[in-house]
């Protein structure tokens, strides 16, 4: 009986020692409510297993899936890899990533009393029409919602307002103009050249 336990112990030890921890890296690019995920692992796994909390699709077996999120918020994804020449273990080879989806559509509703248009040019002009004077803060953010600079902070008068943005030291790309007002936030995507 002792020999049987020793043989089983050797088989289990050999099986467990073949399972490898394979380092996993997740990167992503956010475009509005859509995220392109990129999974990489130098160990060349044969399988990719993604889970996207709040995403569509909810899971994927692709190495570089595209996922849509229906609402702004903070979302966690998880990736496990398995198999391949190094026998990656799915339970040991995993990584988490967090993305922040910001509101990218402008709310142009009359009850709200605000509309914001971005007039594209070398130095973009903002045209804001509001039905009452109120204090606002207008910021320029990158596509991930990280603050780059405050464009304006103060009271916007009732009616049509025009603001110029100075973008001399800002690289070309896609950005968000965020207008924070007394009862919420509206935003607009802008491409700076």
Legacy VTK file of the C-alpha trace (Angstrom):
# vtk DataFile Version 3.0
C-alpha trace
ASCII
DATASET POLYDATA
POINTS 193 float
0.000 0.000 0.000
2.901 2.345 0.772
4.276 1.820 -2.738
0.928 2.831 -4.254
0.935 6.150 -2.326
4.526 6.870 -3.357
3.728 6.166 -7.039
0.597 8.365 -6.884
2.626 11.090 -5.156
5.253 10.994 -7.923
2.583 11.145 -10.650
0.869 14.124 -8.985
4.182 15.914 -8.358
5.253 15.368 -11.977
1.892 16.670 -13.283
2.003 19.747 -11.074
5.619 20.553 -11.951
4.709 20.664 -15.672
2.198 23.495 -15.129
3.963 26.755 -15.918
3.379 30.347 -14.878
3.451 32.288 -18.148
3.635 36.108 -17.801
0.654 37.842 -19.410
0.497 41.472 -20.575
-2.734 43.347 -21.404
-2.852 46.640 -23.296
-5.850 48.421 -24.770
-6.957 51.310 -26.964
-10.232 53.041 -26.113
-12.313 54.584 -28.907
-15.537 55.953 -27.436
-17.432 53.001 -25.926
-15.368 50.453 -27.862
-12.120 48.959 -26.573
-9.538 47.052 -28.609
-7.739 44.716 -26.206
-4.324 43.218 -26.915
-3.074 40.154 -25.066
0.552 39.107 -25.222
2.615 36.354 -23.653
6.199 35.479 -24.603
5.506 31.801 -23.778
3.369 31.338 -26.948
0.250 29.877 -25.310
-2.232 27.986 -27.462
-5.331 29.364 -25.737
-6.661 32.769 -24.677
-9.564 33.141 -22.269
-10.940 36.671 -21.717
-13.711 37.849 -19.387
-15.135 41.386 -19.718
-17.191 42.633 -16.767
-20.060 44.637 -18.311
-18.765 44.202 -21.865
-20.233 42.804 -25.045
-19.166 40.117 -25.683
-18.819 38.948 -22.085
-16.082 36.429 -22.977
-13.694 35.801 -25.862
-11.119 33.234 -26.933
-9.422 35.628 -29.385
-5.981 36.995 -28.606
-6.959 40.595 -29.476
-10.737 41.035 -29.080
-12.856 44.164 -29.566
-15.384 44.847 -26.793
-18.259 47.339 -26.554
-19.518 48.915 -23.321
-23.062 50.277 -23.243
-22.548 52.971 -20.608
-19.792 55.137 -19.140
-18.034 53.623 -16.134
-15.037 51.668 -14.889
-14.758 48.105 -16.182
-12.414 45.247 -15.294
-11.235 42.643 -17.792
-9.351 39.438 -17.041
-7.173 37.295 -19.311
-5.886 33.769 -18.696
-3.627 31.899 -21.110
-3.033 28.179 -21.310
-1.240 25.451 -23.224
1.454 25.935 -25.820
5.044 24.655 -25.819
5.577 25.800 -22.218
2.360 24.195 -20.887
1.000 27.482 -19.533
-1.427 26.944 -16.655
-4.669 28.941 -16.976
-4.994 29.083 -13.191
-1.477 30.506 -12.823
-1.116 32.612 -15.996
-3.599 35.447 -15.706
-3.800 39.239 -15.599
-6.454 41.916 -14.883
-6.896 45.288 -16.563
-9.209 48.241 -15.880
-10.616 50.674 -18.445
-12.592 53.858 -17.872
-15.303 54.625 -20.425
-16.343 58.275 -20.417
-19.472 59.807 -21.910
-18.671 60.702 -25.504
-22.012 61.867 -26.831
-23.301 65.366 -26.293
-26.752 65.776 -24.905
-28.478 68.365 -27.087
-31.863 68.397 -25.465
-33.918 71.562 -25.170
-35.044 70.817 -21.624
-31.389 70.762 -20.627
-30.915 74.184 -22.185
-27.351 73.575 -23.397
-25.795 72.821 -26.736
-22.089 72.723 -27.506
-20.486 72.657 -30.940
-16.804 72.349 -31.737
-15.735 74.273 -34.821
-12.662 72.429 -36.129
-9.627 74.496 -37.033
-5.983 74.932 -36.020
-7.197 76.354 -32.701
-10.745 75.005 -32.221
-13.593 77.319 -31.297
-16.312 76.203 -28.911
-19.794 77.546 -29.462
-22.013 77.066 -26.415
-25.652 78.070 -26.320
-27.399 78.005 -22.962
-30.788 79.159 -21.699
-29.525 80.577 -18.393
-26.337 81.994 -16.934
-24.493 79.490 -14.778
-21.076 78.514 -13.543
-19.311 75.895 -15.684
-15.928 74.261 -16.043
-14.707 73.213 -19.490
-11.772 70.817 -19.704
-9.808 69.108 -22.456
-9.192 65.403 -21.723
-7.512 62.587 -23.587
-9.675 59.755 -24.960
-9.251 57.883 -21.636
-10.722 60.819 -19.702
-7.416 62.041 -18.233
-7.298 65.833 -17.767
-4.954 67.700 -20.116
-5.949 71.272 -19.331
-8.783 73.492 -18.146
-10.092 75.534 -21.081
-12.509 77.727 -19.114
-13.842 78.024 -15.586
-16.387 80.657 -14.683
-19.873 81.893 -15.503
-21.254 81.462 -19.005
-23.877 84.073 -19.810
-27.279 83.157 -21.141
-27.336 82.912 -24.935
-24.514 82.231 -27.407
-20.945 82.013 -26.075
-17.770 81.525 -28.103
-14.500 80.289 -26.611
-11.149 79.736 -28.322
-8.804 76.915 -27.402
-5.047 77.254 -27.669
-3.681 73.848 -28.735
-0.113 74.779 -29.688
1.647 72.277 -27.369
-0.948 69.501 -27.672
-0.143 66.614 -30.050
-2.568 65.736 -32.849
-5.189 63.151 -31.914
-8.694 62.470 -30.608
-9.715 64.288 -27.418
-12.794 65.011 -25.310
-14.155 68.432 -24.412
-15.962 68.034 -21.071
-18.390 70.712 -19.876
-19.283 70.350 -16.189
-22.321 72.372 -15.186
-24.595 72.650 -12.160
-26.663 69.578 -13.008
-24.305 67.272 -14.881
-21.628 66.816 -17.510
-21.816 66.905 -21.280
-18.976 66.027 -23.594
-17.958 66.192 -27.229
-15.251 64.370 -29.108
-12.828 66.527 -31.065
-9.942 65.732 -33.410
-7.050 68.152 -33.016
-4.662 68.597 -35.943
LINES 1 194
193 0 1 2 3 4 5 6 7 8 9 10 11 12 13 14 15 16 17 18 19 20 21 22 23 24 25 26 27 28 29 30 31 32 33 34 35 36 37 38 39 40 41 42 43 44 45 46 47 48 49 50 51 52 53 54 55 56 57 58 59 60 61 62 63 64 65 66 67 68 69 70 71 72 73 74 75 76 77 78 79 80 81 82 83 84 85 86 87 88 89 90 91 92 93 94 95 96 97 98 99 100 101 102 103 104 105 106 107 108 109 110 111 112 113 114 115 116 117 118 119 120 121 122 123 124 125 126 127 128 129 130 131 132 133 134 135 136 137 138 139 140 141 142 143 144 145 146 147 148 149 150 151 152 153 154 155 156 157 158 159 160 161 162 163 164 165 166 167 168 169 170 171 172 173 174 175 176 177 178 179 180 181 182 183 184 185 186 187 188 189 190 191 192
